[in-house]
Amino acid sequence: MSACHPALHRHVTPSRISSHTVDDAYRRSHELLPAVSPNLPPGCWEARSATSVGCVMDRGPTRSGDIEGVRLSPIDVHTDRRGSFAEFFAAHRDPGLEPVQWSVVISGKGVLRGMHYHARHDEFFSVVSGRATVALHDLRPNSPTSGLSATYELCGDAPASLVFPRGLVHGWLFHTPTVHLQAVSEAHDHYGDDDNGGCHWSDAELGIPWPFEPTILSERAGSFGSLAELRSTLGFS
C-alpha cells in the first residue's frame, strides 16, 4: 500500500489550526485507534489530479482540484484521552450543498462504486475510517473545466470533506475496508431513470489514473457503456 510522502506536494497555505496542533492531534488519534487503519501514517492527507500529485501534511489545500465547483476541505479533529471528536458537517459554515439525506456506507477492499452521473443533485463525501480514491469527470457542457477529470485520495486518519456539484461523473474505489459518510441534495427515493446514468469506470476517455483495478463492483456498474454513449444519451454529443 502506498503511503503519503511529504516530498510530493503542491503549494498550500496553513489552515486556521496550526500544523503543530493538528500534527499532535492526528498523532494521538492514530495512537489511540490503531485498529482503524494501521498502515497509514498519522497526519496524512492526499489530493491527486490527472496531471499532478500532492500530499499535504497537517494542513489543508488552497484548491480542491482542477474541476470548477469542487470543494475539498480538511476536517478538524480534536482528541484527548477519551478518543476524538470531529464535526463533519455544520450548516452555518456554508457546506456547499443543501443535504436532504445522509448515509453511512461500508465497503470492502477493492470495491468500486461508480461511475455514476446525476444532473439534479450535489453530493458530499468523506471517509470516516479507511482509504478511498474518488474520481470525478466534468460532463457539464458549459463548464470552464468541461471534459477534465480529477481524483482525490482521502483517508480516515486525516479526514476531509469533498463536495461536488451536479453534472459530474463520479465514483469511488476503496483501498481498504472503509466507512464513508455521504450526503445528497436529493433523496435516493426520488432518483429517476432520467437522472441516474453512468459510464464504465475503465473507459480510456475518462483519463482517470486509478491506483489499482477494482475486484468488486455491482452488476449495473459492470454493464455501464462508454462515456461517449452517456454523453450521447444526455444530448451532449
N, C-alpha and C positions, 0 to 999 in steps of 0.2 A: 504494500500500500504506500502511495506517495504521501509525503509529509510536507507541510508548509515550510518554505525556506525564506528567511528574511532577505536574502540577496535578490530575490525575484519580486520586485515591487515597482509600482508606479508612484509618482509624486502624490502625497496625501497631506492633509492638514490635520492637526490633533482634534479629537472630539472634545466635547465640553468636560469630560472627565480626563484627568491627566493619564498619560501612558503608565506612569508608575502605579497609580491607584488601580487601573484596570489590570495591569500585569499581576499585582498581588491578588486581586480578586479572582482572576482566572486560575492562577496557580493554586490557591486554596480550594477553589471549586473542583479542580482536577484531582487534588489530593483527597478530597472528601468523597468524591464519586468516581473512583477509578473504574468501576464496572460498566459505566455508561459507554465510554469509548476509549479504551485503554491504549489504543495505538495512535492517538492523536496528541500532538504536543499542546500544552496549555497555551492559551492566548493566541491561537492560530485562526486566522480568517483569510479566505482566499476569494479573489474575483478573477475570472478568466473571460477573454473575448476571443474571437476568431483570429485576431491579429496580435494580441498581446497577452501576457500572463502577469498577474500581480498577486503578491502575497503581502497582506497588510498585517503587521504585528501590533496588537494592542491599540489600534486606532482605526477610525472609520475612513472610508474613501471620500474624496470630494465629488466623485461621479459614481453612477451606478451602472456603468457600461456604455455602450455606444448606441443604444436604441432610445429614441425620443420617448419620454414619458415614463421610463422605468426608474424606480427609486429603490436603492439598496442602502439600508441604514443599520449600523450596529445597534445592538440592544444592550443596555447597561445591566450588569449582573452584580448584585450585592450579596456578599457572603459573610457568614460568621460561623461559629462552632456548631450551630444547628443545621447548617446547609446553605442554601442560596435562594435568592428571590430576584425575579426578573419580570418587568412589565412588557409583555409582547404587543399590547395594543392599548392606546389611550385616545379616545375620540377628540379630545381637546387639543391634541398635538398634530392635527391635520394629517391623518394616516394615509391620505391619498386615494381612499375609496370609501364608499358607504356600505359596509357589510350587512347582509341580511341573514347569512348563515355561516356558522363556524363548524369546522370538522377537525377531528383528530384522526390522523391516518397512520397506520402501521404498515411498513413494507419490509420485505426480506432483502437480503443481499442479492444484487443482480437484477432486481425488479426495475422495469421501466414503465412509467405511466405517461402515455402520450404517443404521438404528438397531436394535441387537441387544438381546436380553433373555436372561438366564440366571438360573435360580433356585438353582443349586448351587455356583457358584464366584465368588470375588472376583478383582479384576483390578488390575494395576499398569500405569501408562502414563507414559512420559517421552520427551520429544523430545531426540534427540542432536544433530541439525542440522536447520535449517528452522523451520517455524512451523505450529502446528495449533490449531484450536478444538475442544475436547472438550465435548460436550453430554451432560447426564445428566437423567433424569426418574425420580423416585421412584415406583415402582409397587407398593411394599410396602403391603398394606392396613393393617397395624398400626403403621406408622412414624409418628412425630410430624410428619414432613415429607412424608407421602404426598400425591401429586398435584403436588408442586413440581418445577420444573426449574431447572437452573443450567448455565452454561457457563464454561469455564476456557480461557484462551488461554496456550499455552506456547510458548517459543522456545528454540532450542539455544544462543543466546548467553548465556542465564541459566537453566540447566536447573533443573527442579523435578520432583518425583515426585508423581503423582496416584494414590492408592489408593482404590478404591471397593468397596463390598460387593455381594454378590449381590442381585438383585431390582430393579436399576436398569436402565432402558432407556438405552442408551449408543451414541455414535457420535462419529467424529472427521472433521473437514474440514480439508484441508491448503491453506494459503495459498501455499506454495512447494514445490518438490521437497524432501521431508522424509524423514529417517530417524528412526524411533522404536523404543524398546525397550518390549516388552510382556511381562508375566508373568501367568499364571493359576494358580489353585489346583486346577484340574482339567485334565488333558491334553486337547488337541484331539481325539485319537483316542477319547476316552471321551465326547465330546459325544453326546447322544441327541436324537432328534426331539422328545422331550417337554421338552427344556430348551435349545432353540435357536431361539427365536422372534424376532419383531421387528415393527416398525411403520414406516410410511413417514416419512421424515425431514421432510417438509413439512407433516405433519398439524398443523393450527392448534391442536388441543387440547394439544399439547406445549408451546406457548408459548415456543419457542426462537428467540431473535433471531440467526439465522445471519448472519454478516457478508457473505456473498455466496452465490449459488446454485451448487451443485456442477455440474461439467461431465462428471465421470466417476464412475460407480458400477456395481456389479455388477448383473447381470440380476435376481438374487434380491432385492437391496435395492430395486431399482426396482419390483418387484412386491409388496412388502410392503403389507398392508392398513392400516387405520386403528388408532389407539391403542385406540379403543373395541372393535374386533374382537379385538385382542390381549388386552385385559382380559377380554373375554367368554370367549375360549378358555382362559384361565387360571382361570376361575371367580371372577373378582374383581368382576363387574358387580353 
